[in-house]
C-alpha cells in the first residue's frame, strides 16, 4: 500500500494497453474514496448552511407586522430542498456501503469496517439537524396563526381519544414529519443543549409470571389493563408517570381510557414494595391547593393501581425505548400526531429486583442479543378528539392515503415486545408477527420458533428464511387475525410482498445513523453493516430498507359480501343466457340457423358460470390477504362481452340477410 501508483514519464497513470483500462491500485482506490467522502461532506455542509440561512431570512420576514407575500412558497421550497438533501445522503451512504462490500468480497484486504466507522464520525452522517425541523415547524405555525389552548391542570390526567396506528418505512420518516408539521407544530422538547424535535422515551411495563396482562390485552378482554412506568429524557429517571390503560369495546359505547399520576423515582420503589404512603401525599396535595375533586380522582386511581400491583403480583417485565416526536397545538388534543423512531423492546426479566428497590435494568450492564428486539419501522399514531358529527381534517385523510403509512390495527409495543422477548411464556402472539418485513428482527431476538417453518422449496436462506411468513401461535387464536385463519395467511404475506414490488433486506443488528435519523434525516443500509453492540442508554436504532406491513389496504366485512353479490349477479346472467338458449333450441326447426344460435349460447352461459366461480375465489383471496393493487378483473368481462357481441352480431347479420332475401323474392314474384 505504501508504493505509489505506476506512472508514465508525463506523470499520467500507466494504462494496460491490452485491455485499454487504467490500472487502479489499492492506494489510489483509498485516495479516491477519501476524496469522495470529503466532497460529500463539503457539499452536505454547504447545503445545510444554505437551508439554515434561508430559514433565518424567513424568520426575519416574519418579525414584521405583515407577512410577506409568497412566504409560504419560499418555505415550501426550503422544505423540499431538505428532503432532496436527505435523499442525496441516503444514496451516497448506501453507495459507499455497497462499494466497500464489493471491495472486501473480491480483494484480500478488508476495509469496510474501518471506513464505515469513519463515515459515522463525519459531519454528513452525525450532523444534528433537529434545528431545521424545529424552525420549519415554527415558521409554518406562524403562517397558520396557531394559538395555544389554556393548559388544563389536573393531578390525575385522563385521555379519551380515537387512535389509529401505522408503520412507517424508515426512508419515509422525514417526508411524514414534513407533511405533518405543515399543519401541526412540533411539540418542542427541552434538553441541556436547547430545544429539539424528539425526545427519548422509556416505558417499563408490569406483568406477572403468567403474563396475565399481556394475554388480556391481546384477547381484547373488556376491562383488560396495562400498567407501565414511563419517563422522558436521557439518563436515570427522576420524574415518573405511573400509567394505566384500560380496554373498552367501542361497540358498547364506552371508550378505552389512559390514566396516570406523577411520582418521583424513590416513590416508585415504595409503590413496588407496597409501602406508598397515600395519606401523606394526599396531605401534600391539600397544602398545594388542589381541589377536593382532583384529590378524590387521584386517590381512586392510585389505590386501584397499587391494589392491582399487589394482588396480581406485577413486576417489571418488558421495556420499550424510542425517540418520540409529537405534533400538536400545545394543550389542544383535537388532533395529535406522534412518531416513534428507533424503537426497541428490552426484556426486564433476569435480574435481581432487590425486594422492590430496583424496577429497571442497570444502565451500566450490557444487554444480551436475545434480551432486545429492534423494530424495523417507525410507528405513527394519529389521535383524534373531534366532536360528534365533525369531519376528520382533510390533511389527515390525505396523509392516510399518501402511501407512506401502513395501518396496523391495534398494534401494541407492549404486546410485540412480550411476544418476541418472552416467547416461552406466551400462549398466543399477535397477527402482525406474520409480516415478512419484521421477520428478521424476530429471528434476531431469538424468537424464531414462534414463526412457522417455510416449505422445503424455500429453504435457501435457512429454516426460517425471508421467503416465508409464519403465523406461529396464531393458529390457536384465529379470531384475532384480520381475515381468515393463520394457516391461510402464511403464503399471502409473501404474495403481498412480491406484488408490491418491494425488496426485503436488512440486518436486525445494524446500527446505522441513529443520531442522523432522529433529527429528520435517515439513510438506507446494506444487508451486512456494522455489527450490533448494546445501545444502552442511548436510543436504540435499526434501519431496514423497505416495509410491507400486513394491512396494506383497509378491508371491511362488507367487501366480502360485495364480492358474493357480484358472484350472484354473474350467475344470474348465466342463467338468463342459458334460459334463452334452451328456449331457442326448443322452438327452432331442426337444421335452422336458430338451432345453431342456441347451441352457440349454451357454452357462453357455461363460461359465465365458470368465470363467476373463479373470480369469486380469486377476489376473496386478494381481499383476505390484502394484496396491493386492483381487486377487479378488467379482462374477463371484456372477453365475455366481446364473445356475446360477436354471437349477437352473427345472429343479427343472418336475420338481416333473411329479411332482405325475402323482400327480394317478394319483389321478383316468388
GUNUDO-586878 format. One record per residue (C-alpha): chain; residue in one letter; x, y, z; residue number from 1. Coordinates in steps of 0.1 Angstrom, whole numbers. Layout:
residues N
SITE  c  r      u      v      w    k
SITE  A  a      X      Y      Z  NUM
...
This chain:
residues 670
SITE  c  r      u      v      w    k
SITE  A  x      0      0      0    1
SITE  A  x     29     23      5    2
SITE  A  x     40     20    -31    3
SITE  A  x     30     49    -54    4
SITE  A  x      8     40    -84    5
SITE  A  x     28     34   -116    6
SITE  A  x     31     65   -139    7
SITE  A  x     45     73   -172    8
SITE  A  x     72    100   -179    9
SITE  A  x     45    126   -181   10
SITE  A  x     31    116   -147   11
SITE  A  x     -1    100   -161   12
SITE  A  x    -12     66   -148   13
SITE  A  x      2     37   -168   14
SITE  A  x    -26     21   -189   15
SITE  A  x    -30    -16   -195   16
SITE  A  x    -25    -14   -233   17
SITE  A  x    -40    -48   -238   18
SITE  A  x    -73    -40   -221   19
SITE  A  x    -73     -3   -226   20
SITE  A  x    -81      5   -190   21
SITE  A  x    -63     23   -162   22
SITE  A  x    -45      2   -135   23
SITE  A  x    -61     12   -102   24
SITE  A  x    -40      3    -72   25
SITE  A  x    -52     -1    -36   26
SITE  A  x    -36     32    -26   27
SITE  A  x    -53     51    -55   28
SITE  A  x    -86     34    -46   29
SITE  A  x    -84     46    -10   30
SITE  A  x    -73     80    -21   31
SITE  A  x   -103     82    -44   32
SITE  A  x   -126     70    -16   33
SITE  A  x   -112     97      8   34
SITE  A  x   -117    124    -18   35
SITE  A  x   -153    114    -25   36
SITE  A  x   -161    113     12   37
SITE  A  x   -146    148     16   38
SITE  A  x   -165    160    -14   39
SITE  A  x   -198    147      0   40
SITE  A  x   -192    162     35   41
SITE  A  x   -184    196     20   42
SITE  A  x   -214    196     -3   43
SITE  A  x   -237    185     26   44
SITE  A  x   -224    211     49   45
SITE  A  x   -228    238     22   46
SITE  A  x   -264    228     15   47
SITE  A  x   -273    226     52   48
SITE  A  x   -259    260     58   49
SITE  A  x   -279    273     28   50
SITE  A  x   -311    258     42   51
SITE  A  x   -304    274     76   52
SITE  A  x   -296    307     61   53
SITE  A  x   -329    306     41   54
SITE  A  x   -348    298     73   55
SITE  A  x   -331    328     91   56
SITE  A  x   -342    351     62   57
SITE  A  x   -378    338     65   58
SITE  A  x   -378    343    103   59
SITE  A  x   -366    379     98   60
SITE  A  x   -395    384     74   61
SITE  A  x   -420    371    100   62
SITE  A  x   -409    396    126   63
SITE  A  x   -427    424    106   64
SITE  A  x   -463    433    112   65
SITE  A  x   -474    419     79   66
SITE  A  x   -465    385     65   67
SITE  A  x   -445    389     32   68
SITE  A  x   -465    376      2   69
SITE  A  x   -451    344    -12   70
SITE  A  x   -436    334     21   71
SITE  A  x   -454    301     21   72
SITE  A  x   -439    291    -13   73
SITE  A  x   -405    301     -1   74
SITE  A  x   -408    279     30   75
SITE  A  x   -421    250      8   76
SITE  A  x   -390    253    -13   77
SITE  A  x   -367    251     17   78
SITE  A  x   -386    220     30   79
SITE  A  x   -383    204     -5   80
SITE  A  x   -346    211     -5   81
SITE  A  x   -343    195     29   82
SITE  A  x   -360    163     16   83
SITE  A  x   -338    163    -15   84
SITE  A  x   -307    166      7   85
SITE  A  x   -319    136     27   86
SITE  A  x   -322    115     -4   87
SITE  A  x   -288    126    -15   88
SITE  A  x   -273    114     18   89
SITE  A  x   -293     82     16   90
SITE  A  x   -280     73    -19   91
SITE  A  x   -244     81    -10   92
SITE  A  x   -244     63     22   93
SITE  A  x   -258     32      6   94
SITE  A  x   -235     36    -23   95
SITE  A  x   -204     36     -1   96
SITE  A  x   -216      5     17   97
SITE  A  x   -221    -14    -15   98
SITE  A  x   -187     -3    -29   99
SITE  A  x   -169    -13      3  100
SITE  A  x   -188    -46      4  101
SITE  A  x   -178    -54    -32  102
SITE  A  x   -142    -45    -23  103
SITE  A  x   -140    -68      6  104
SITE  A  x   -156    -96    -14  105
SITE  A  x   -131    -95    -42  106
SITE  A  x    -99    -84    -26  107
SITE  A  x    -79    -99      3  108
SITE  A  x    -75    -67     23  109
SITE  A  x   -109    -59     41  110
SITE  A  x   -116    -22     47  111
SITE  A  x   -153    -19     51  112
SITE  A  x   -154    -19     89  113
SITE  A  x   -128      8     91  114
SITE  A  x   -144     31     65  115
SITE  A  x   -180     26     79  116
SITE  A  x   -168     35    114  117
SITE  A  x   -150     65     98  118
SITE  A  x   -182     76     80  119
SITE  A  x   -201     75    112  120
SITE  A  x   -177    101    126  121
SITE  A  x   -182    125     97  122
SITE  A  x   -205    155     99  123
SITE  A  x   -227    145     70  124
SITE  A  x   -237    114     90  125
SITE  A  x   -236    126    125  126
SITE  A  x   -250    161    119  127
SITE  A  x   -277    174    143  128
SITE  A  x   -304    188    120  129
SITE  A  x   -332    190    146  130
SITE  A  x   -330    227    145  131
SITE  A  x   -341    227    109  132
SITE  A  x   -372    207    117  133
SITE  A  x   -379    230    147  134
SITE  A  x   -376    261    126  135
SITE  A  x   -397    248     98  136
SITE  A  x   -424    239    123  137
SITE  A  x   -422    273    140  138
SITE  A  x   -425    291    106  139
SITE  A  x   -455    271     94  140
SITE  A  x   -471    277    128  141
SITE  A  x   -466    314    125  142
SITE  A  x   -480    314     89  143
SITE  A  x   -511    294    101  144
SITE  A  x   -515    317    131  145
SITE  A  x   -517    288    156  146
SITE  A  x   -530    297    191  147
SITE  A  x   -523    278    223  148
SITE  A  x   -552    265    243  149
SITE  A  x   -552    271    281  150
SITE  A  x   -535    243    300  151
SITE  A  x   -558    220    319  152
SITE  A  x   -542    215    353  153
SITE  A  x   -551    181    368  154
SITE  A  x   -531    159    390  155
SITE  A  x   -548    128    376  156
SITE  A  x   -550    131    338  157
SITE  A  x   -574    111    317  158
SITE  A  x   -573    108    279  159
SITE  A  x   -601     95    257  160
SITE  A  x   -592     96    220  161
SITE  A  x   -597     75    189  162
SITE  A  x   -562     63    179  163
SITE  A  x   -550     48    146  164
SITE  A  x   -516     33    144  165
SITE  A  x   -494     29    113  166
SITE  A  x   -460     16    104  167
SITE  A  x   -437     40     85  168
SITE  A  x   -408     29     64  169
SITE  A  x   -376     45     77  170
SITE  A  x   -370     61     43  171
SITE  A  x   -403     80     46  172
SITE  A  x   -397     93     81  173
SITE  A  x   -386    128     70  174
SITE  A  x   -414    130     44  175
SITE  A  x   -440    122     71  176
SITE  A  x   -425    147     95  177
SITE  A  x   -426    174     69  178
SITE  A  x   -462    165     58  179
SITE  A  x   -474    168     94  180
SITE  A  x   -455    199    105  181
SITE  A  x   -471    218     77  182
SITE  A  x   -504    215     96  183
SITE  A  x   -493    209    132  184
SITE  A  x   -464    224    152  185
SITE  A  x   -437    202    166  186
SITE  A  x   -442    199    204  187
SITE  A  x   -407    211    214  188
SITE  A  x   -386    191    238  189
SITE  A  x   -362    209    261  190
SITE  A  x   -328    194    265  191
SITE  A  x   -295    205    280  192
SITE  A  x   -283    218    246  193
SITE  A  x   -316    236    237  194
SITE  A  x   -349    226    221  195
SITE  A  x   -352    196    198  196
SITE  A  x   -379    179    179  197
SITE  A  x   -376    145    196  198
SITE  A  x   -371    130    230  199
SITE  A  x   -360     97    243  200
SITE  A  x   -390     79    259  201
SITE  A  x   -387     48    282  202
SITE  A  x   -417     27    294  203
SITE  A  x   -414     -2    318  204
SITE  A  x   -444    -25    316  205
SITE  A  x   -455    -46    346  206
SITE  A  x   -469    -81    344  207
SITE  A  x   -468   -113    364  208
SITE  A  x   -452   -147    357  209
SITE  A  x   -482   -159    337  210
SITE  A  x   -483   -127    316  211
SITE  A  x   -519   -121    326  212
SITE  A  x   -520    -85    314  213
SITE  A  x   -504    -94    281  214
SITE  A  x   -530   -121    273  215
SITE  A  x   -558    -99    285  216
SITE  A  x   -547    -70    262  217
SITE  A  x   -541    -95    233  218
SITE  A  x   -575   -111    236  219
SITE  A  x   -591    -76    240  220
SITE  A  x   -609    -87    271  221
SITE  A  x   -633    -60    283  222
SITE  A  x   -616    -41    311  223
SITE  A  x   -581    -55    303  224
SITE  A  x   -554    -32    317  225
SITE  A  x   -518    -24    310  226
SITE  A  x   -497     -8    338  227
SITE  A  x   -464     10    329  228
SITE  A  x   -438     33    344  229
SITE  A  x   -428     60    319  230
SITE  A  x   -401     87    320  231
SITE  A  x   -386    110    294  232
SITE  A  x   -351    121    285  233
SITE  A  x   -316    105    288  234
SITE  A  x   -301     92    320  235
SITE  A  x   -317     78    351  236
SITE  A  x   -354     86    357  237
SITE  A  x   -363    115    381  238
SITE  A  x   -400    122    373  239
SITE  A  x   -420     90    365  240
SITE  A  x   -455     87    351  241
SITE  A  x   -474     58    365  242
SITE  A  x   -500     49    338  243
SITE  A  x   -529     25    334  244
SITE  A  x   -545     18    301  245
SITE  A  x   -580      2    302  246
SITE  A  x   -595    -15    272  247
SITE  A  x   -632    -10    264  248
SITE  A  x   -652    -24    235  249
SITE  A  x   -662      5    213  250
SITE  A  x   -695    -12    203  251
SITE  A  x   -707     -9    239  252
SITE  A  x   -705     28    237  253
SITE  A  x   -675     30    260  254
SITE  A  x   -641     43    251  255
SITE  A  x   -607     30    261  256
SITE  A  x   -590     52    287  257
SITE  A  x   -555     61    297  258
SITE  A  x   -550     74    332  259
SITE  A  x   -518     85    350  260
SITE  A  x   -503    102    380  261
SITE  A  x   -468    116    386  262
SITE  A  x   -444    104    413  263
SITE  A  x   -406    106    419  264
SITE  A  x   -382     78    414  265
SITE  A  x   -380     69    451  266
SITE  A  x   -417     68    453  267
SITE  A  x   -418     42    425  268
SITE  A  x   -398     19    447  269
SITE  A  x   -423     23    475  270
SITE  A  x   -452     16    452  271
SITE  A  x   -435    -16    440  272
SITE  A  x   -429    -27    476  273
SITE  A  x   -465    -18    486  274
SITE  A  x   -453      9    510  275
SITE  A  x   -466     40    492  276
SITE  A  x   -480     65    518  277
SITE  A  x   -512     77    502  278
SITE  A  x   -523     98    531  279
SITE  A  x   -491    117    532  280
SITE  A  x   -493    125    495  281
SITE  A  x   -530    135    500  282
SITE  A  x   -519    159    527  283
SITE  A  x   -493    175    504  284
SITE  A  x   -519    180    476  285
SITE  A  x   -542    198    500  286
SITE  A  x   -513    221    510  287
SITE  A  x   -507    228    473  288
SITE  A  x   -543    240    469  289
SITE  A  x   -557    211    449  290
SITE  A  x   -594    208    447  291
SITE  A  x   -613    180    466  292
SITE  A  x   -625    166    432  293
SITE  A  x   -589    163    419  294
SITE  A  x   -577    148    451  295
SITE  A  x   -605    122    451  296
SITE  A  x   -598    112    414  297
SITE  A  x   -561    109    422  298
SITE  A  x   -568     88    453  299
SITE  A  x   -591     64    434  300
SITE  A  x   -566     59    406  301
SITE  A  x   -536     54    430  302
SITE  A  x   -555     29    451  303
SITE  A  x   -567      9    421  304
SITE  A  x   -532      7    405  305
SITE  A  x   -514     -1    438  306
SITE  A  x   -540    -27    445  307
SITE  A  x   -536    -43    410  308
SITE  A  x   -498    -44    415  309
SITE  A  x   -502    -61    449  310
SITE  A  x   -530    -85    440  311
SITE  A  x   -517    -96    406  312
SITE  A  x   -481    -97    417  313
SITE  A  x   -470    -74    390  314
SITE  A  x   -432    -69    384  315
SITE  A  x   -412    -52    357  316
SITE  A  x   -415    -74    326  317
SITE  A  x   -407    -55    294  318
SITE  A  x   -394    -21    284  319
SITE  A  x   -399      0    253  320
SITE  A  x   -374     27    243  321
SITE  A  x   -377     51    213  322
SITE  A  x   -373     86    201  323
SITE  A  x   -407    104    201  324
SITE  A  x   -416    134    180  325
SITE  A  x   -450    149    189  326
SITE  A  x   -471    172    168  327
SITE  A  x   -499    192    184  328
SITE  A  x   -510    227    193  329
SITE  A  x   -500    230    230  330
SITE  A  x   -527    216    253  331
SITE  A  x   -551    210    224  332
SITE  A  x   -557    173    218  333
SITE  A  x   -581    178    189  334
SITE  A  x   -555    163    165  335
SITE  A  x   -523    149    179  336
SITE  A  x   -497    130    159  337
SITE  A  x   -468    112    174  338
SITE  A  x   -439     95    155  339
SITE  A  x   -418     69    173  340
SITE  A  x   -384     62    157  341
SITE  A  x   -355     39    166  342
SITE  A  x   -379     17    185  343
SITE  A  x   -366    -13    205  344
SITE  A  x   -380    -35    232  345
SITE  A  x   -359    -47    261  346
SITE  A  x   -366    -76    285  347
SITE  A  x   -369    -65    321  348
SITE  A  x   -365   -100    334  349
SITE  A  x   -334   -119    345  350
SITE  A  x   -320    -95    371  351
SITE  A  x   -325    -92    409  352
SITE  A  x   -353    -68    419  353
SITE  A  x   -337    -64    453  354
SITE  A  x   -371    -66    471  355
SITE  A  x   -386    -38    450  356
SITE  A  x   -356    -15    453  357
SITE  A  x   -349    -19    416  358
SITE  A  x   -376    -16    390  359
SITE  A  x   -355    -11    358  360
SITE  A  x   -323    -25    344  361
SITE  A  x   -289    -12    355  362
SITE  A  x   -278     10    326  363
SITE  A  x   -241      0    332  364
SITE  A  x   -247    -36    324  365
SITE  A  x   -248    -49    288  366
SITE  A  x   -279    -63    271  367
SITE  A  x   -278    -98    256  368
SITE  A  x   -288   -103    220  369
SITE  A  x   -319   -122    230  370
SITE  A  x   -329    -96    255  371
SITE  A  x   -335    -68    230  372
SITE  A  x   -358    -67    199  373
SITE  A  x   -352    -38    174  374
SITE  A  x   -383    -29    155  375
SITE  A  x   -375    -22    118  376
SITE  A  x   -401      5    112  377
SITE  A  x   -412     38    128  378
SITE  A  x   -446     38    145  379
SITE  A  x   -470     67    138  380
SITE  A  x   -501     73    159  381
SITE  A  x   -529     97    148  382
SITE  A  x   -550    106    178  383
SITE  A  x   -583    125    171  384
SITE  A  x   -606    141    196  385
SITE  A  x   -633    156    174  386
SITE  A  x   -669    164    183  387
SITE  A  x   -697    142    172  388
SITE  A  x   -707    150    136  389
SITE  A  x   -674    168    128  390
SITE  A  x   -653    156     99  391
SITE  A  x   -617    145    101  392
SITE  A  x   -593    172     88  393
SITE  A  x   -587    169     51  394
SITE  A  x   -549    169     55  395
SITE  A  x   -551    139     79  396
SITE  A  x   -571    119     52  397
SITE  A  x   -545    129     26  398
SITE  A  x   -517    117     48  399
SITE  A  x   -535     84     55  400
SITE  A  x   -539     79     17  401
SITE  A  x   -504     90      8  402
SITE  A  x   -490     55      6  403
SITE  A  x   -464     63     32  404
SITE  A  x   -485     49     61  405
SITE  A  x   -494     13     66  406
SITE  A  x   -522      8     91  407
SITE  A  x   -517    -19    116  408
SITE  A  x   -549    -24    136  409
SITE  A  x   -544    -23    174  410
SITE  A  x   -506    -25    171  411
SITE  A  x   -491    -26    206  412
SITE  A  x   -454    -22    215  413
SITE  A  x   -461    -40    248  414
SITE  A  x   -477    -70    231  415
SITE  A  x   -450    -72    204  416
SITE  A  x   -422    -70    229  417
SITE  A  x   -436    -97    251  418
SITE  A  x   -443   -120    221  419
SITE  A  x   -407   -117    208  420
SITE  A  x   -387   -114    240  421
SITE  A  x   -407   -139    261  422
SITE  A  x   -418   -165    236  423
SITE  A  x   -417   -194    260  424
SITE  A  x   -442   -177    283  425
SITE  A  x   -469   -167    258  426
SITE  A  x   -497   -189    246  427
SITE  A  x   -506   -167    216  428
SITE  A  x   -490   -140    195  429
SITE  A  x   -505   -110    176  430
SITE  A  x   -514   -113    139  431
SITE  A  x   -487    -88    127  432
SITE  A  x   -460   -113    137  433
SITE  A  x   -468   -129    104  434
SITE  A  x   -455    -99     85  435
SITE  A  x   -424   -106     64  436
SITE  A  x   -409    -72     69  437
SITE  A  x   -404    -78    107  438
SITE  A  x   -394   -114    103  439
SITE  A  x   -356   -108    105  440
SITE  A  x   -359    -87    137  441
SITE  A  x   -379   -115    154  442
SITE  A  x   -353   -141    144  443
SITE  A  x   -325   -118    157  444
SITE  A  x   -342   -116    191  445
SITE  A  x   -342   -154    194  446
SITE  A  x   -380   -159    189  447
SITE  A  x   -378   -178    155  448
SITE  A  x   -397   -207    169  449
SITE  A  x   -429   -187    170  450
SITE  A  x   -427   -185    132  451
SITE  A  x   -440   -212    110  452
SITE  A  x   -413   -232     91  453
SITE  A  x   -413   -225     54  454
SITE  A  x   -417   -251     27  455
SITE  A  x   -387   -271     15  456
SITE  A  x   -385   -253    -18  457
SITE  A  x   -380   -220      1  458
SITE  A  x   -352   -231     24  459
SITE  A  x   -323   -213      6  460
SITE  A  x   -319   -189     35  461
SITE  A  x   -323   -214     63  462
SITE  A  x   -352   -229     82  463
SITE  A  x   -368   -196     88  464
SITE  A  x   -357   -178     57  465
SITE  A  x   -371   -145     44  466
SITE  A  x   -391   -161     17  467
SITE  A  x   -416   -175     42  468
SITE  A  x   -440   -159     67  469
SITE  A  x   -453   -178     97  470
SITE  A  x   -483   -174    119  471
SITE  A  x   -470   -195    148  472
SITE  A  x   -493   -195    178  473
SITE  A  x   -519   -176    159  474
SITE  A  x   -533   -210    149  475
SITE  A  x   -547   -211    184  476
SITE  A  x   -564   -177    181  477
SITE  A  x   -577   -173    145  478
SITE  A  x   -603   -149    156  479
SITE  A  x   -576   -123    164  480
SITE  A  x   -565   -122    128  481
SITE  A  x   -579    -95    105  482
SITE  A  x   -592   -121     80  483
SITE  A  x   -592   -158     76  484
SITE  A  x   -571   -182     96  485
SITE  A  x   -534   -181    104  486
SITE  A  x   -526   -210     81  487
SITE  A  x   -541   -191     52  488
SITE  A  x   -520   -160     59  489
SITE  A  x   -486   -176     56  490
SITE  A  x   -485   -177     18  491
SITE  A  x   -503   -145     14  492
SITE  A  x   -477   -123     31  493
SITE  A  x   -452   -135      5  494
SITE  A  x   -476   -128    -23  495
SITE  A  x   -483    -94     -8  496
SITE  A  x   -446    -85     -7  497
SITE  A  x   -439    -97    -42  498
SITE  A  x   -469    -80    -57  499
SITE  A  x   -459    -46    -41  500
SITE  A  x   -425    -48    -59  501
SITE  A  x   -406    -42    -27  502
SITE  A  x   -375    -60    -16  503
SITE  A  x   -368    -70     20  504
SITE  A  x   -333    -66     31  505
SITE  A  x   -316    -56     63  506
SITE  A  x   -299    -69     93  507
SITE  A  x   -316    -66    126  508
SITE  A  x   -282    -60    142  509
SITE  A  x   -275    -29    121  510
SITE  A  x   -270      3    139  511
SITE  A  x   -268     29    112  512
SITE  A  x   -274     66    116  513
SITE  A  x   -291     67    150  514
SITE  A  x   -285    104    156  515
SITE  A  x   -289    113    119  516
SITE  A  x   -323     96    117  517
SITE  A  x   -336    112    150  518
SITE  A  x   -333    147    135  519
SITE  A  x   -352    141    103  520
SITE  A  x   -326    127     80  521
SITE  A  x   -321     90     76  522
SITE  A  x   -304     66     52  523
SITE  A  x   -307     31     40  524
SITE  A  x   -282      5     47  525
SITE  A  x   -268    -26     32  526
SITE  A  x   -276    -61     45  527
SITE  A  x   -244    -66     65  528
SITE  A  x   -234    -34     81  529
SITE  A  x   -217    -27    114  530
SITE  A  x   -223    -55    140  531
SITE  A  x   -247    -45    168  532
SITE  A  x   -235    -35    202  533
SITE  A  x   -255    -27    233  534
SITE  A  x   -271      6    226  535
SITE  A  x   -278     14    262  536
SITE  A  x   -285     41    273  537
SITE  A  x   -289     60    241  538
SITE  A  x   -317     55    216  539
SITE  A  x   -320     20    201  540
SITE  A  x   -319     20    164  541
SITE  A  x   -322     -2    134  542
SITE  A  x   -328      6     98  543
SITE  A  x   -344    -15     72  544
SITE  A  x   -347     -7     35  545
SITE  A  x   -384    -13     29  546
SITE  A  x   -416    -21     47  547
SITE  A  x   -445    -42     36  548
SITE  A  x   -469    -43     65  549
SITE  A  x   -497    -68     68  550
SITE  A  x   -526    -43     65  551
SITE  A  x   -516    -26     32  552
SITE  A  x   -552    -20     23  553
SITE  A  x   -581    -14     47  554
SITE  A  x   -608    -41     44  555
SITE  A  x   -642    -41     59  556
SITE  A  x   -665    -71     62  557
SITE  A  x   -689    -56     36  558
SITE  A  x   -663    -60     10  559
SITE  A  x   -667    -98     12  560
SITE  A  x   -704    -95      9  561
SITE  A  x   -700    -73    -21  562
SITE  A  x   -678   -100    -37  563
SITE  A  x   -706   -126    -31  564
SITE  A  x   -732   -102    -46  565
SITE  A  x   -711    -98    -77  566
SITE  A  x   -708   -136    -80  567
SITE  A  x   -746   -139    -78  568
SITE  A  x   -751   -112   -105  569
SITE  A  x   -728   -132   -128  570
SITE  A  x   -747   -164   -121  571
SITE  A  x   -780   -146   -127  572
SITE  A  x   -767   -135   -162  573
SITE  A  x   -755   -171   -169  574
SITE  A  x   -790   -185   -160  575
SITE  A  x   -806   -158   -183  576
SITE  A  x   -783   -167   -212  577
SITE  A  x   -788   -205   -208  578
SITE  A  x   -826   -200   -205  579
SITE  A  x   -827   -180   -237  580
SITE  A  x   -805   -207   -254  581
SITE  A  x   -828   -235   -242  582
SITE  A  x   -859   -217   -254  583
SITE  A  x   -844   -211   -289  584
SITE  A  x   -834   -247   -291  585
SITE  A  x   -869   -259   -281  586
SITE  A  x   -888   -238   -307  587
SITE  A  x   -863   -238   -336  588
SITE  A  x   -867   -261   -366  589
SITE  A  x   -840   -288   -369  590
SITE  A  x   -812   -277   -391  591
SITE  A  x   -822   -240   -390  592
SITE  A  x   -798   -212   -380  593
SITE  A  x   -818   -206   -348  594
SITE  A  x   -808   -240   -337  595
SITE  A  x   -771   -232   -343  596
SITE  A  x   -776   -198   -325  597
SITE  A  x   -790   -216   -294  598
SITE  A  x   -761   -241   -294  599
SITE  A  x   -736   -212   -295  600
SITE  A  x   -752   -195   -265  601
SITE  A  x   -750   -226   -243  602
SITE  A  x   -712   -227   -239  603
SITE  A  x   -713   -189   -233  604
SITE  A  x   -736   -194   -204  605
SITE  A  x   -712   -221   -191  606
SITE  A  x   -684   -197   -195  607
SITE  A  x   -702   -171   -174  608
SITE  A  x   -706   -197   -146  609
SITE  A  x   -670   -208   -147  610
SITE  A  x   -658   -172   -148  611
SITE  A  x   -681   -162   -119  612
SITE  A  x   -668   -191    -97  613
SITE  A  x   -632   -184   -105  614
SITE  A  x   -634   -147    -99  615
SITE  A  x   -652   -152    -66  616
SITE  A  x   -623   -173    -51  617
SITE  A  x   -596   -151    -68  618
SITE  A  x   -610   -119    -54  619
SITE  A  x   -618   -133    -20  620
SITE  A  x   -581   -144    -17  621
SITE  A  x   -568   -110    -26  622
SITE  A  x   -592    -93     -2  623
SITE  A  x   -583   -116     26  624
SITE  A  x   -546   -112     21  625
SITE  A  x   -549    -75     13  626
SITE  A  x   -527    -78    -18  627
SITE  A  x   -519    -43    -30  628
SITE  A  x   -532    -35    -64  629
SITE  A  x   -566    -39    -82  630
SITE  A  x   -591    -63    -70  631
SITE  A  x   -612    -61   -101  632
SITE  A  x   -607    -80   -134  633
SITE  A  x   -607    -57   -164  634
SITE  A  x   -601    -86   -189  635
SITE  A  x   -627   -112   -181  636
SITE  A  x   -658    -91   -185  637
SITE  A  x   -643    -76   -217  638
SITE  A  x   -637   -110   -232  639
SITE  A  x   -672   -124   -223  640
SITE  A  x   -688    -92   -237  641
SITE  A  x   -668    -94   -269  642
SITE  A  x   -679   -131   -274  643
SITE  A  x   -716   -121   -268  644
SITE  A  x   -712    -92   -292  645
SITE  A  x   -698   -115   -319  646
SITE  A  x   -726   -141   -314  647
SITE  A  x   -753   -114   -314  648
SITE  A  x   -737    -97   -345  649
SITE  A  x   -737   -130   -364  650
SITE  A  x   -773   -136   -354  651
SITE  A  x   -782   -100   -365  652
SITE  A  x   -764   -104   -399  653
SITE  A  x   -782   -137   -406  654
SITE  A  x   -816   -123   -396  655
SITE  A  x   -810    -92   -417  656
SITE  A  x   -799   -114   -446  657
SITE  A  x   -830   -135   -443  658
SITE  A  x   -853   -104   -443  659
SITE  A  x   -835    -89   -473  660
SITE  A  x   -837   -122   -492  661
SITE  A  x   -875   -125   -485  662
SITE  A  x   -880    -89   -498  663
SITE  A  x   -861    -96   -530  664
SITE  A  x   -881   -128   -536  665
SITE  A  x   -913   -110   -529  666
SITE  A  x   -903    -83   -554  667
SITE  A  x   -895   -109   -581  668
SITE  A  x   -929   -126   -576  669
SITE  A  x   -917   -157   -559  670
